[in-house]
Amino acid sequence: MPAPVLPVAALVSVLAAITITPDPVAFQLGPIPVYWYGVCYAVGLALTYLVITREARRRGLDARLVDNGIIIVAVVALIGGRLYHVIDQWQLYQGDLLKIVMPPYTGLGVYGGILTGTIAAVVVTKLWKQSFWKWTDVIAPGLFVMQAIGRLGNFFNQELYGPPTTLPWGIAIDEAHRIPPYNDLATYPVDTTFFQPLFLYESLSGIIGAVTLLWIARRWGARLRPGDLFLLFLVWYAVVRMLLETLRADNWTFFGVPTAMVVSAIVIAFAVVVFAIRHRPGSGVERWGDPPAPGEDADEAEDDETVEVDDDEADEADTEADVADDAVDEPAVDADDGADEPGDRDGGGDAARPAPGT
């Protein structure tokens, strides 16, 4: 009887057998190709919406604002992410500038999206008279979800990979998608060379990050100051990105240093400084406090209890109330007093009035 195969060994053998290079096109809508990259980001955005909406309700914010807000912030973030990617990979676009704006949009830079998306969120929350920092805490887990799902699109485009590896989860990259120096097929044969899936590492980091932030929000959420989870997201992503940049061969560099590492260092420093300022004694920043009871939306309840009254109706009501008050305060007068002559002994006058104290 053969010895049982350990589950780990079986998994390794299965992973090692994955040598496919996928088609980037998911399906066709007539003459229009729909790419897996776009599908992944669409699914990621939908799941992000669900996470943010649920967290907004749980934390007592008006979840109805997510419907319009997520569209505005997402569009601005996509523009920023696209610009960052174009600058990062300028060699791919300098010969054909139309590729920047024409589909397929097969490249987005996370830091560009974070920057422009944050700016859009600042503007939107200010216009809607909302707390920017509270909303960032609600959005932060959703950003990790977006990262986790969206990064899978890089697999279908055969991009965002690292150096060759013998690890069982190494991925195959065909000749057309090889970057220097890995396009030397004599040194790196297509059939036997596999690469580090950097996109997968970012995706797994996003899953773990989302679960961690949601757990912290439920475990210590009431004691946190608004913005703490967002600042943690920034540090988390920046640290992971710095580590992954050491494995990339096509980095956008700044004086020989990968630009993403420089940006990551700045982001970490910014998040730590802001956290320290908001937590210093006497900062005046209030804590989140306990969320509303399950099923209760604080903003909706407040809206339901508020009754709008027309100004003219309010003035008329006040006038009627004043007249009623005057009628109550005016002393009662006997109807006969006005008809009696002074000194008349038949009823009226002083004899009809009760004695003091009665």
C-alpha positions in Angstrom: 0.0 0.0 0.0 1.6 3.3 -1.0 2.4 5.9 1.7 -0.2 8.7 1.9 0.8 11.9 0.3 1.0 14.9 2.7 -1.5 17.6 1.9 1.3 20.2 1.6 3.3 18.1 -0.8 0.2 17.6 -2.9 -0.5 21.3 -3.0 3.1 22.0 -4.0 2.9 19.5 -6.8 -0.3 21.1 -8.1 1.1 24.6 -7.9 4.3 23.6 -9.6 2.2 22.3 -12.5 0.6 25.7 -13.2 2.5 27.0 -16.3 -0.4 28.7 -18.1 0.0 32.2 -19.6 -3.6 33.6 -19.7 -5.4 35.5 -22.3 -5.9 39.1 -21.1 -9.3 39.3 -22.9 -12.2 38.0 -20.8 -14.8 38.2 -23.5 -16.0 40.3 -26.5 -18.9 42.7 -26.7 -19.2 42.8 -30.5 -16.0 44.4 -31.7 -15.1 45.6 -28.2 -12.8 43.4 -26.1 -13.4 43.3 -22.3 -10.2 42.7 -20.5 -9.7 40.7 -17.3 -7.8 43.6 -15.8 -10.9 45.8 -16.0 -13.2 43.0 -14.8 -11.0 42.6 -11.7 -11.1 46.3 -10.9 -14.9 46.3 -11.5 -15.4 43.4 -9.1 -13.0 45.0 -6.6 -14.9 48.3 -6.7 -18.2 46.5 -6.1 -16.9 44.7 -3.1 -15.3 47.9 -1.8 -18.7 49.6 -2.0 -20.2 46.8 0.1 -17.5 47.0 2.7 -17.6 50.8 3.0 -21.4 50.9 3.1 -21.6 48.3 5.8 -18.9 50.0 7.9 -20.5 53.4 7.5 -23.8 52.1 8.9 -22.0 50.3 11.7 -20.0 53.4 12.7 -23.1 55.7 12.6 -22.3 57.6 9.4 -24.8 58.3 6.6 -24.3 55.3 4.3 -26.4 57.0 1.6 -23.4 59.3 0.9 -21.4 56.4 -0.3 -23.5 56.0 -3.5 -22.3 59.3 -5.0 -19.0 59.7 -3.1 -17.5 56.4 -4.2 -18.0 57.3 -7.9 -16.4 60.7 -7.5 -13.4 59.5 -5.5 -12.9 56.4 -7.6 -12.9 58.3 -10.9 -10.3 60.8 -9.6 -8.3 58.0 -8.1 -8.2 56.1 -11.4 -7.0 59.2 -13.2 -4.2 59.7 -10.6 -3.3 56.0 -10.7 -3.1 56.1 -14.5 -0.8 59.2 -14.5 1.5 57.6 -12.0 1.7 54.4 -14.0 2.4 56.4 -17.3 5.3 58.3 -15.6 6.6 55.1 -14.0 6.5 53.2 -17.3 7.2 56.1 -19.7 9.2 53.9 -22.1 6.0 52.1 -23.0 4.2 55.3 -24.0 6.8 57.7 -25.3 6.5 56.3 -28.8 2.7 56.3 -28.9 1.1 58.9 -26.7 -2.4 57.8 -27.7 -1.8 54.6 -25.7 -2.1 56.7 -22.5 -5.8 57.5 -23.1 -6.9 54.7 -25.4 -8.0 51.3 -24.1 -6.9 48.9 -22.8 -5.9 50.7 -19.6 -3.5 48.0 -18.4 -1.7 49.9 -15.8 -2.4 51.8 -12.6 -0.1 53.2 -9.9 -1.5 52.7 -6.4 0.3 55.8 -5.0 -1.1 58.0 -7.7 -4.6 56.7 -6.9 -4.1 57.2 -3.1 -2.9 60.8 -3.6 -5.6 62.0 -5.9 -8.3 59.9 -4.2 -7.4 61.4 -0.9 -7.6 65.0 -2.3 -11.0 64.2 -3.8 -12.2 62.8 -0.4 -11.1 66.0 1.4 -13.1 68.1 -1.1 -16.2 65.9 -1.0 -16.4 65.6 2.8 -15.9 69.4 3.2 -18.7 70.2 0.7 -21.0 67.7 2.4 -20.0 68.9 5.9 -18.7 65.4 6.9 -15.8 64.4 9.1 -12.9 63.6 6.7 -11.0 61.5 9.3 -14.1 59.4 10.2 -14.7 58.6 6.6 -11.1 57.6 6.0 -11.4 55.0 8.8 -14.5 53.6 7.1 -12.8 53.6 3.6 -9.5 52.1 4.7 -10.6 48.5 4.8 -12.3 49.0 1.4 -9.0 50.2 0.0 -7.4 46.9 1.0 -10.2 45.0 -0.6 -9.7 47.0 -3.8 -6.0 46.2 -3.7 -6.6 42.5 -3.1 -9.0 42.0 -6.1 -7.6 44.6 -8.5 -4.0 43.3 -8.3 -5.2 39.9 -9.7 -5.7 41.7 -13.0 -1.9 41.9 -13.3 -1.8 38.1 -13.6 -3.9 38.2 -16.8 -1.7 41.0 -18.2 1.5 39.0 -17.3 3.0 42.0 -15.4 4.2 43.1 -12.0 6.4 40.1 -11.5 9.8 39.7 -9.8 13.0 37.7 -10.5 13.1 34.0 -11.4 12.3 31.6 -8.6 12.1 27.9 -8.0 9.2 28.4 -5.5 6.1 26.3 -6.3 4.0 29.4 -6.8 6.3 30.9 -9.5 4.4 32.0 -12.6 5.1 31.6 -16.3 5.7 34.7 -18.4 5.7 34.4 -22.2 8.3 36.0 -24.5 6.2 39.0 -25.4 5.8 40.1 -21.8 9.4 39.6 -20.6 11.3 42.7 -19.4 15.1 43.0 -19.5 17.1 41.1 -18.6 14.6 38.3 -18.5 14.0 38.5 -22.3 17.2 36.7 -22.8 15.7 33.4 -23.6 19.0 31.6 -23.8 19.5 32.4 -20.1 15.9 32.3 -19.1 14.1 29.6 -21.2 10.3 30.1 -21.5 9.5 26.5 -20.6 11.6 26.2 -17.5 11.8 29.7 -16.0 9.2 31.0 -13.5 8.9 34.3 -11.7 8.0 35.8 -8.4 4.3 36.9 -8.5 4.6 40.3 -6.9 1.0 41.1 -7.7 -0.1 38.1 -5.7 1.9 39.2 -2.6 0.2 42.6 -2.8 -3.2 40.9 -3.2 -2.6 38.6 -0.1 -1.4 41.7 1.8 -4.7 43.4 0.9 -6.8 40.5 2.2 -4.9 40.3 5.5 -4.9 44.0 5.8 -8.7 44.3 5.3 -9.4 41.5 7.9 -7.0 43.2 10.4 -8.5 46.6 10.1 -12.1 45.3 10.4 -11.1 43.3 13.5 -9.4 46.3 15.1 -12.4 48.4 14.4 -14.6 46.0 16.2 -12.2 45.2 19.0 -10.9 48.7 19.9 -12.9 51.0 17.6 -14.5 53.0 20.4 -11.1 53.9 21.8 -9.5 54.9 18.6 -9.3 58.5 17.3 -10.8 59.1 13.8 -8.1 58.5 11.2 -6.2 55.9 13.1 -7.2 53.1 10.8 -6.4 55.1 7.6 -3.0 56.0 9.0 -2.4 52.3 9.7 -3.4 51.5 6.2 -0.8 54.0 4.8 2.0 52.5 6.9 1.0 48.9 6.1 0.9 49.5 2.4 4.1 51.6 2.3 6.1 48.9 4.2 4.9 46.1 1.9 5.6 48.2 -1.2 9.1 49.0 0.0 9.8 45.3 0.5 8.4 44.4 -2.9 10.4 47.1 -4.7 13.6 45.2 -3.9 12.4 42.4 -6.2 11.4 44.5 -9.2 13.7 45.0 -12.2 11.8 47.7 -14.0 11.6 50.3 -11.3 11.1 54.0 -11.9 14.2 55.4 -10.0 15.1 58.7 -8.4 18.9 59.1 -8.3 19.3 55.4 -8.5 16.7 54.6 -5.8 13.3 53.2 -6.7 10.8 56.1 -6.6 8.2 53.9 -4.9 10.6 53.4 -2.1 11.2 57.1 -1.7 7.4 57.7 -1.8 6.9 54.9 0.7 9.4 56.4 3.2 7.6 59.8 2.9 4.2 58.2 3.4 5.4 56.3 6.5 6.9 59.5 8.0 3.7 61.5 7.2 1.4 58.9 8.8 3.6 58.5 12.0 3.8 62.3 12.5 0.1 62.8 12.0 -0.7 60.0 14.3 1.6 61.5 17.0 0.0 65.0 16.6 -3.5 63.7 16.9 -2.7 61.6 20.0 -0.6 64.2 21.9 -2.0 65.3 25.2 -4.5 68.2 24.8 -4.9 67.6 21.1 -8.7 68.0 21.5 -9.3 65.1 19.1 -12.2 63.1 20.4 -12.4 59.3 20.3 -14.8 57.4 18.1 -16.9 56.3 21.0 -19.4 53.4 20.9 -21.2 52.8 17.6 -25.0 53.1 17.5 -27.1 50.0 18.3 -27.3 47.4 15.5 -29.8 48.3 12.9 -29.9 51.9 13.9 -28.5 54.5 11.5 -27.8 57.7 13.5 -28.1 60.0 10.6 -31.3 58.5 9.3 -32.9 58.5 12.7 -32.0 62.2 13.1 -33.5 63.0 9.7 -36.7 61.1 10.5 -37.2 63.0 13.8 -36.7 66.4 12.2 -39.9 68.1 11.0 -39.5 71.0 8.7 -41.9 73.9 9.4 -42.6 76.8 7.1 -41.4 80.2 8.5 -44.8 81.9 8.0 -46.6 79.1 9.8 -44.1 79.3 12.6 -44.6 83.1 13.0 -48.4 82.6 13.0 -48.2 79.9 15.6 -46.0 82.2 17.8 -48.5 85.0 17.5 -51.4 82.8 18.5 -49.4 81.6 21.4 -48.7 85.1 22.6 -52.4 86.1 22.4 -53.3 83.0 24.4 -50.8 83.9 27.1 -52.1 87.5 27.4 -55.7 86.1 27.8 -54.5 83.9 30.6 -52.5 86.5 32.4 -55.3 89.3 32.3 -57.3 89.4 35.6 -61.0 88.5 35.3 -63.5 91.4 35.5 -67.2 91.1 36.6 -69.5 92.0 33.8 -71.7 94.0 36.1 -68.9 96.3 37.2 -69.1 98.3 34.0 -72.9 99.1 34.5 -72.9 100.0 38.2 -72.7 103.6 39.3 -70.2 104.5 42.0 -71.6 103.8 45.4 -74.4 101.5 44.2 -75.2 99.1 47.1 -76.9 96.3 44.9 -74.3 93.8 44.4 -71.2 95.1 42.6 -68.4 97.2 43.9 -66.3 96.3 46.9 -68.9 94.2 48.5 -68.8 91.7 45.6 -65.1 91.2 45.9 -63.8 88.5 48.2 -61.8 89.7 51.2 -58.1 89.6 51.0 -56.8 86.1 51.7 -60.0 84.2 50.8 
